[in-house]
Amino acid sequence: MRASYYFALRLLLTSMLAALSACTSLTSQPPLPLETRSYFNQIEMTGRLSAQYEANYREQSISVNFTWSQTRDQTRISLNSPTGQTVATIFINALGAQLTQADKPTRYASDINALSTDVLGWPLPVAGLRDWLQGYVDAEHNNPLTQKTADQSYTVDGWALHYASWLQENRIERPKRLDLSRQTEQAGLVSLRIVVDEWSTP
């Protein structure tokens, strides 16, 4: 009787150890590697943007929501206040840039940086952001940044870039928040913080 009891106890302990070993084996499996991210000529994004700049020798700031739509040949951006009012609509193609505000005539220029500074009070580097928001700092789109490789600041076209946070979805890692800064003659030190909430591709 006692021998049967000890045999059953030993069998139970052996089964428990085997189960624990199996659990340990499962939890110690390495995660699946991230997939290489591709650059998209056509992409749509929504998010939030805040800008700090100087005007009339005083520090200014603004926070807006944005929608971003780009194709190979053009970019369209809508800036909206937190209450939903349109602050500005920007359209850029090979012919130049145009910026529209409510109840005001559309303004045109060859360069969106100069146009946005003129109208909004701070520059918006749209040409660079087409790449930077997707985690590319080289114009050839050969080396997408990742959270591991973007742990430092980059200076591109006069802008200091810092990738503050990342988001991983379906083994694809993409930038979540990008901070930019640049010293300008018209608006002093300009600091932009861009948070991408959603994006989609065709």
Beta strands, then each sheet from edge to edge (+ up, - down):
strand 1: 43-55
strand 2: 58-70
strand 3: 75-80
strand 4: 86-93
strand 5: 96-100
strand 6: 107-109
strand 7: 154-156
strand 8: 159-169
strand 9: 172-184
strand 10: 188-200
sheet 1: 6+ 5- 4+ 3- 2+ 1- 10+ 9- 8+ 7-
end
